[in-house]
Amino acid sequence: MIPQLFVEKIDLGDGRSITIETGKLAKQADGSVVVRCGDCMLLATAVSARTSNPGVDFLPLTVDYREKFAAAGRFPGGFFKREARPSDSEVLTMRLVDRVLRPLFPDDYHAETQVMIQLMSHDENVMPDALAGLAASAALAVSDIPFYNLISEVRVARVDGKFVINPSKSQLELSDIDMMIGASLDSVAMVEGEMKEISEHEMVEAIKFAHEAIKVQIQAQLRLQEAFGKKEIRSYEGEVEDEEVYKKVKAAGYDKCYAIAQEASGKSERGEKFSVVKAECQALFTEEEYAENSNLAGLVGKYFYKTNKEAVRNVILEKGIRLDGRKTTEIRPIWCETDYLPSVHGSSLFTRGETQALATVTLGTSREANQIDSPSEQGEEKFYLHYNFPPFSTGEAKPLRGTSRREVGHGNLAQRALKNMIPADCPYTIRIVSEVLESNGSSSMATVCAGTMALMDAGVQMVKPVSGIAMGLITDGQKFAVLSDILGDEDHLGDMDFKVTGTKDGITACQMDIKIEGLRYDIMEQALGQARDGRLHILGKLTETIATPRADVKKHAPKIIMRTIPGAFIGALIGPGGKVIQELQKATGTTIVINEVDEQGVVEILGTDPDGIAAVLAKIDSIIFKPQVGEAYEVKVIKMLDFGAVVEYTEAPGNEVLLHVSELAWERTENVSDVVNMGDVFQVKYLGIDPKTRKEKVSRKALLPRPPRDENAPAREDRGPRPERRDDRK
């Protein structure tokens, strides 16, 4: 029997629409929907365990997004021809959805929960990541999983001055804004994107525009939920609570935590003091009490965290004092250094308070471009940034499990912050690597600052330098404090993490996560204005260290020269089996890359030795040299033959032509050596292609004065009859 299908439609207002359907696929999941726009189809499922694992005091939520190559009618690359680990773009989409969903589950819900989103059908004109948040929320909406506040996500762009929701790739290429916004009906929860130096006001207007579109999509989910039959939310065992234990812990710890919070101490010192207070709270209870109540140890730890959080937040709200003693708008001390590593192409060290990033720049050819091959996108990146966050940066010892989702996300944010400031005519492929050496608040923004200086140190002619800052928020619903340059603890205990990067003229990237509902736009605007002041302060520190890019790359860094040759000569430069180009690279110590663009050969020559680069250019000139009919050229004899001499054009070494014995001189020449010898240099005239031999023809005698006619020489008619031509052909 065909199951009943429930469908809701969302009109995007420009002829496009999105449909959400449920009831046909994956019915054993707690909730499943198919979201479609054009030919793009996403299947989203939500499943949650019925019981929580003992001892788990957090939500074990996994958001997974995968793009199937079959969705685009393609085969996966690689030996095994099947999808393997997620790509960076898939990981970034997972993070976009996770960051909006996670804060909206009940605080005491700790059951294993998995949201899976799969691209099942691809449409070149639809970007599927913009539909992933809608699909995830809709799957939860038709389930019985505790998730009360539905959300959606949209991409917003601005094309020709007008905002567009979920633009196509072609529209996005023309846009100066590319932002993903996630929100509920009443508040924005997540913002991430890149911009081309827009103002703070323009950014807020884009967010407001996106939020209105999100409200329409949430209303559609509510209609689907009602039509499908809203399920009764499952009952679950929440956290064990004990009001008496909480009162006892708070009474013993609050004042002490409050006092420590206003002492202006460092991260390590402050942590030790809080640990002492926590130990005192734990000592309030006897060993017998712990033995009788297996939950007591966990309750004491939870209530101490709650007490500590309340004390720290109240110090900021009531006294305007932060954990390290700064004012709310104050930036931590900054020191910078460039050219720290002697062997790399560019390097810098950026330290702000207890956060430090070491950035390196490597320059290469298009061969080193980052290849992107996914069902929804193919291409390459000539500028990319990798971010590493080792455990020692926070004083911890942890096993390394490969690149984390967090590292992928932070690296992508820093890359987007800088990429539009790389000049369009930059010939290099550029890789930045940021090694976070210390971390206590916003290592991603430290990466942006270190990356800017490393690029300028490498001689990359950046359009403008970029800096970044992380903003925080503490609010009790009435009073609020916007914090500039937040610490790690302020991020952890606060209500907002808002990272903003930009030049002196505008914003280039942002990332915002809101942990509370109902963030007012006036607070957001204040945070952006405060961020601009802090960003410009940090930018001033960067430019004190290195004001402008170095005029050229370093001596040990490769120089790159670009040459364009006619497409017909690409084969000649490569040679049979690559012989010519391989021998040329070996002889000159260079790297040569040839790309065919619009029937032209774009040749990249990369090397550190100017003489080697010059030799490659000379070889290219030689290969593409084409003499003009009637013009004179200097040649050199390189080989003697019985019937002529092989000569080489001196301006195009390796370009040879036969000078026939009949073209050496006006007089009859019996021996070639009577006129020229090996190594002789002289001028010849280029006569074009000989119609008889179909080969190039040059002449020495054509440039010599013709001798006068001998009056005593017999006329043709006096020389006797010509011999009869014998025709032996049958």
N, C-alpha and C positions, 0 to 999 in steps of 0.2 A: 504494500500500500504506500502510495506517495505521501510523505508527511506534509502537514499543513505548513505553509510558508508565510512568515510575517515580514513585511517590508515597510520601511519608512524612507522618504525621499527628502533630500536637502537641496534646495535651489541656490546655487551660487550667484545668481543674478546676472550672468553674462552668457547664458546659453548652456553652461555646464551644470551638472548636478551630481550629487553623491547619494547612493542608496545604501541602506543598512538592512540586511536580511538575516533572519534566524529561523531555525526549525528544520533545515535540510541537512546540514553537515555537522559532524562531530558531536552527536547528541549525547555521548557518554561523558563529555566534559561538563563541568558545572555550569559553564556558560560558553556559547560560541556564536560568532557572527561572521558574515562575509560583508566587507565594505567594498563598494565598487565606484569607480569614477572613470568614465570612458571604458577602455579595455583593461584598466588596472584593477586587479582584485586581490584583496588581502583577506586571509582567514585568521581570525583571532580567537583563541581559546583561553579560558581561565579555569584553573583547578586548584582547590585548596584542601589540605588534609582535614579530617574531622576532629583530630585531636592534636594537641601541641606536644612537642617533645619535652620531657622533664628537664628543668634547669634552663630552658631557653627563655631569655627575658627581652627578646627583640623580635621583629617580624622577619622571618626568613623568606623574603620575597625574591623571586627570580623573574626578571623580564627578559625574554629572548626574542630577537627579531632575526629572521633569516630570509634571504632572497634565493629562490630556486632558479637555477639556470634554465630549466625547462620552461619557466614562465616567459622567457624571452626567446624560446626556440633555439637555445644554444647549449653546447657541451661545456662542462667545466674544464678548466685547464689542469695540467698536471698529469701524472702517470696513471692514477687510479680512476680518473674521470668521474669523481663524485665530490659533492660538496664536503668540505672539511671544516677547519676552524673558521670562526666568523672573521670577516674582513673588518678593517678599521671603520668603514662607513656603516656596517651593520652594528658594530659596538657603539658607535656614536648615536645611532637611532635607539638602541636599547637604553642608553643613558637618558636620552630626551624623555622617553616614556617613564622610566623608573623614577626620575626626579620629581615628576608631577604626581604619580600614583602613591608613592611610598608614604608621604605625610598624611594622606587622607584615609588610611585605614585606622581603625580604632587603636588607641595607644596600648591597650591590653590584649590585642589580638596577636598571638604568637604561633599560629599554625603555618606549616610549610605551604607556601602559595607560589604558583607558577602561572605566569601569563606568557603565552607564546603567540607570536605574530609571524605569518609567513606570506611572502609575495608569491601568489599562485599564477597570476597573469600580469604581464607587463605592458604598459602603454608608453611609447616614447614621449608623449606629450603630458604625462602625469608623473609627478615625483612622489613615489610611494611613501617616503618617510613622513610627509606632511599628513598622511592618513593614519599613521600607526597609533597615535594617541587616541584618536576617535575610536578606532577598532578595539583597542584595549579596554577603554571605558565602557563601550557598548557590550563587550563580552561579560564584564563584571555586572553591568546593569541587568542582564537577563539571568543572572545566577543568584544563588542564595548566600553568596559570600558577603560578609560584613564589609560594605563599602558604600557609604551613605552619600557622598558628595561627588556626583558625576563630573567628569572633566572632558575637555577636548583640546586638541592642538592644531594650529594652522601655521602655515608659512605666510609671511607678509613681505611684499616687495613694493618698490615704487618705480613705476615706469612712466616717463614723460610727466613727472609731477603728480601722478595719480597712484594711490595705493591699490594693490591687487592681492587677493587672497589665493593662496596655492597656485602661484604662477607656473607656467611651463618653463622648460629649460631655456628656450629661446627668449622668453620674457625676462628670465632671471639674468641673462647675459647683458641685458640693457638696463638693469636696475642698479640703483645706488644703495639699496637696502636688501639684505637677505636675513630675515629674522624668523625664528621659530618661537611661538608664544603658546604656553600651556596655561589653562585657567579653568576655574569652576564658574558657576553662574555669577557669583558675587565677588570673586577676587582673582587676580593674576597670581599664578604660582611659580611660573618658570619663564625665563626669557633667555634666548641664546642666539647670537648671530654676528654678522659682520656688516660694516657700513663703509661708505666712502666719505669719511669726514663730515658726518651730519651733526647737527646741533642737538643739544639735550631736549629742546622743545620738540624737534622733529621726531626724535626717538619716542617720546611719550605719546605723540599723536599716532604713530604707527602702532604702538601697543594698544591704545584705545580702539583703533580701527579693527585690529585683530580680535580684541575681546568681544566686540559686538558680533562678529562672525561666529565666534565660539559659542556664544549664548544661543544662537540659532541651532547649532549642532547639538547642544545639550538638550534643547527642547525636543528635538527629533528623537533622541535616546529615551526621553521620558515617555513620549508617545509610543515608541516601540515597546518599552517596558510594560506600559498599560495594556496594549493590544495583546502582547504575548501572555500576559497574566503575571503581574509582579509576584515573585516568589517571597514567601515569608523568610526573613533573614534567619539563618541557622543560629541556634544557641551554641555558645562556646564557653569554655571555662576560662574566665579572665584571670588576671593576676590576683594572688592572695594579698589581702590588705589587712593591716592591723593598726588602727588609729592610735592605740596606746603606745606602741613602739615608735610610731612617727613622732608623737608629741615628745617622747623621751629623748629621741635623737635630735630633734630640732631644738629643744630646750638646752641641750648640752653643746650643740655645735654651731648654732646660728650666729651668735655674737662673736665667737672665735673666728668663724669664716669671714664675717663682716669686717673684723679687724684686720685680718690678713689681706683681704681684698683691697684695702686702702693703704697698704704699706709700700706700694710701688716696688715690688720685688721682681726678680727674673724668673723665667720659666722653671728652672730646676729648683731654685730656692723655694719658690711658691709651692711647687708640687710636694716638696718634702714637708713643708709646714701643714699643708692640707692633709697629708698622710698621717701626721701626728694626731691631728684632730679626729680623723676617721678612726684611728686606733683607740683613742679615748672613748669614742662613741661605741665602738665594739666592746670595750671593757665595761660598759654599763651593765652588761648581762653576764650571768654566771655560766660556767661550763654545763651545769645541770640544765639551765634554760635552753642552751643551744642543743643539748642532747634530746630534750623533750620536744623541741619544736624544730623540725628539719628545715623549715622555711625561714627561720630567724636570721641566719647569716645573710641570706639574700635580701631580706627586708631591711636590715640595718644598712647594707651597702646601697640599696636603692634609695632609702630615705636620706642617707647622708648626701648622696648626689643631688637629690631634690633640694635639700637644705642649702647645700653649697651653691647651687645654681641660683636660688632665690636671693641669697646674701650678696653674691657678686652682682647680679642684675640691679638690686636695690642700691648698692653703693654707686653704680653708674647713674641711675635715675635720680637719686636723692642728693648726691654730692658732686656728680659730674666727674668723679675720679675713676680712672680705668686701672686695670690690674698692674700695669707697669708705671702708673703715675701720670700718664699723659692726659691732656685735655681731649675732648671728643674729636676735635678737628686737627689734632697734632699728628705729624708724621714721625716715625722713628728715625734715628740717625742713619745716614746713608754714606757709604764710601764705595768708590768704584775704581777699577783698574782695567786697562786694556793691554793687549800684547803680552799677556801673562805667560802663555805657552809658546816657546820659541819655534817649534817645528810646524805648527798648524797654520792654516791660511789666514785665520783671524780668530781672536779670542778675547774674552772679557770676563771680569769677575764683578758681580753686583751683590752687595751686602746691605740689607736694610734690617736693623735690629738683629734678631736672631734667625733671620732667613738669608740664605746665601745660595746663589746660582752661578755656576761656571759654564759659559757658553762657548762653543767652538763653531767655526764656519769652515766648510769644505767646498771648494769650487771644482766643477767638472764640466764635461760636455753633455750633450743631449742623451748620450748613451747611458748616463747616470740618472736620468729622469726616473721618478717613481711611477711605475706602471700601475694603472688602475684598471681592473678587469672584473666587473661584477655584472649581474643581469641588468641592472638599472643604469650603469655608467661604464663607459670605456674611455680611456684617454691616458694622459700622463701629467705629472706635476713636475715643473722645473724648479719649484721652490717648496721645500718641505722641512718640517721641524719635528724632532723627536725629543721627548721629555722623559727623563729617568728619575725615579724617586726611590733611592736605596734606603733600607731600614736604618742605617747608621745616621741618616739625616735627622732622625728624631730620637737618637740615642737608644735604638732598639736592635735586638738581634732576632731576625726572622728569616725563614727559608725563602729563597727566590723562586717564584713560580711562573716566571715569564712576565711579559708586559701586562699590567693590570688594566682594567677598564678605565680606572681613574687616570693612569698615565696617558692612555690614548686620548681621553677627553681633554686633559689639561694641555697636552701638546697641540691638539687641534685648535684650541682656543688661542694659544700664543701664535700659531701659524696664521690663523685668520686675522689676528691683530696686525701682523707685519706684512702680509703678502701684497696688499695693495700699495705699499710704499716701495716695492721693488720696481725699478723702471722697466717699462715694457720692452725696451731695446737691450736689456741686459743679456749678454750672450751666454752667460754661465748657467748651468744647473747648480743650485745652491742647497746645501744641506746644513741645517743648524742642529746641534745636539746640546741640550741643556742638562747638565748634571746638577741636581739639587744636593748641596752638601750640608746645609742646615735648613731646618724648617720650623718656623713658629708663625704661621700666617702667610697665606697667599704666595706660595712658591711659583704658581703660574704667572703671576704678575711680575715677580722677580725674573722669570724666564723671558718675558717680553722686554724688560729693560736690559738684561744681559744680552739678549739677541740683537737688539738695536745697536749696542756698542760693538759687538763682535762683527756685525755686518760692516759698520763704518771702519773698523780696524782692518777688515779684509780688503777694503778698497771698493766695496759695492756702493755705487752712487745712489744711495737711498733718496727718495723724493723728499722725505721729512723724517726726523727721528720720532719714535713712538715710545710712550711710557704707559704704565698701567697701575691701577690701585684697586684694592678690595675694600668695599664698604660693608658695614654691619649695622644692625638695628636692634635696639632693646626697647620694648614697649610693654606696658601693663594694661593697654586698652585706652588709657587716658593720656598719661605722660609718655613721651618717647625720646630717645636719643639716637641720633645717627652718628656712627663711629667711622672715622677715617683710618685706613690702614690697620685692619683688624688683626688681632693675635689669633692663634689657633684656638685658645680657650674662648675668646669672644665669638668666634665662628661657631664653636660647639654649643655654647650656652645661649647664643643669640637667636634672633628671629629672622635674620636675613643674611645672605651672602651675595653681595652684588659686586661683580668685577667689571671694571670699565677700562678700556684702553683707548688711546687716541694721540693725535698730534696736537700742536698748539691751535690748530684750526678746526678740530672736530673729532668725533668718536669713530674709531675703526672697528671695534668689536666689543661685545659685552656678554656676560653670563650672570643670570640672577636666579637664585633659588629662595623662595619665600616659605617659611615654616609655620606661618600663622595664616588665618583666614581674614579677608577684608582689609588688605593693605591699601591705604588711601593714596590716591594719585598725588596729593600735595606732599606726602612723605616721600614718594618716589622722586618727585621733582626736586625736593630739598637734597635728597641723597645724590642725585645726578649733579646738582650745582656744587655741592661739597666735594664730590668726586673730581670735578673739573679743577677746582682749586688745588686739591692734593696732587692730581696728575701733572699739573703745570709745575708745581714745586719739585716733584721728582724729575720731570723733564729738564729742569734747570740744573739739577745735580749731574745728570747724564752729560749734558752739553758742556759743563765745566770740565769734565774729564776728556771728552772728545767732541768738539763742536761740529765738525763736518767730516764727511768720509775722506779717507786718505786718497790722494790724487791718483794712485795706481796700486795695483796689487803688490804684495811683498816679493822680494827677490826670489825666494824659494817657492812662491806660489805660481801656479801655471798661468801663463798669459793665453788668451784665446783670440784668434783672428778668424773672421768670417769672410769667405769668398763665395761668390755665386758664379757658376759656370753653366754654359749651355748643356741641356740634358743629354745631347748627343755625345758629350765627352766623358760622361760618368763612367762608362765601361772602360774607356782608355785609362782613366785615373785608377780604377780598381785593378785592372789587368786580369788576365786569365787565371781563374781560381784565387783572385785576390793577391797575385804575386807582386804587382807594381806597388800597391799601397802598403803591403806588409814590408817589403824591402825598404820603402821610403821611410816608414815609421822607425824601423830598426836603425837605419843609417842616420836619421836626424834626431832620434830620441824624442819624438813627438807622438801625440795621439791624434789620429785623423778620423773624423766621422763625416759621412756623406749622407744627406737626406734629400730625397727628391720632392720638391714642392713646386706645384704648378709647372711641370715639365722643365724645371730648372734644378740644377744640382747645388744645394747649399752645403758648402764644405766648412767644417769646423776644425781648426788646427789648434791644438792645445800643447803647450810646452813651456819649459822654464829657460831654454837656451835660445836667445834671439837669432843666433846663426842657424840653428836647426829650423826655426820657423821660416826664416828667410829662404832656406834651401827648399822647403816645401812649396813656398810661394813661387819660387823660380821654376820648380818642376811643373806646377800647375800652369804657369804662363807658357811653358814649353809645350805642354800637351794641347792647350787650347789655341796655340799660335796658328794663325791662318793668314798667309801672305796675300797681298792684293795684286791683281794683274796689273803689270806696267810699273810697279814700284821696285826700287832697288834695295837690296839687303846685303849686309855684310855676312860672309860665310867663311868657314874654315875647313880646309881639306883634312878629312879624317881617314880616308882610305883611297888607295890608288888601284885602278883597274885598267885592263888593256883597252877598253872602249870608253874610258872616261874617269872621272874622279867623284867619289862620294863626299859631299860637303854638308856641313852642319851650320844652321843659322846661329850666329853668335848670340843673338838676343833670345834664342829659344834652344838651349842645349838639349841634345837628344832628338831634335827635329831635323831629319836628314832628307836629302834629295840628290838625285844623280845629275851631275853636270857632264853631258855627253861630250865626247871628244870633238864632235862637229861644232860645238858651241863654245869651244875654248878661245879660238882666234879666227880672224878672217882668213888667214893663210891656212893652207892644208897642213894638218898636224899628223905626223906619222906616229910619234910617241907622246903620250900624255905628259911624261916627265920633261919633255922639251919646253913645256909652257908652265906647269905648276908642279909643286912638290908637297909632300906631307907637311902639314902645319901651316901652309901658306894661308894668309888672310887677305881677302879681296872682296870686291862688290860684284853681285850678279843681279840680273833683272829677271823678275818672275814673269813667265809667259803664260801661266795658267795650265790647263790640262791639254796635253798633246792629243789631237783627235785620232792619231794613228795608234799610239801606244796606250792611251787612256791613263797615262801617268803624268805627274807634275813635271813641268819643264822649266829649266832656268838657263840663262845664257850669260856668259862672261863677255863674249864678243859684242853683244848688243849694246854694251856700255862703252865700247872702244870705238874710236873714229874709224870709219870705213876707209880703206886705202883707195887711192885714185886708180881708175881703170888703166891697164897697160895698153898704150896705143898700138904696140907692136904685136900684141897677142892676136892670133888669127880669129876671124869672125866665125860664128857657129857654122855658116855654110861652107867655110873653107876647111873645116876639120874632117871632112869626109862623111860618108853616109853612116848612120847609126847601124850597129849590128842588129840583125833580125832577132826579135824576142822568140825564144824557143818555148813553145808551150807543150810540156810533156804530160799535161793532164789528159786523162782519158775520159 
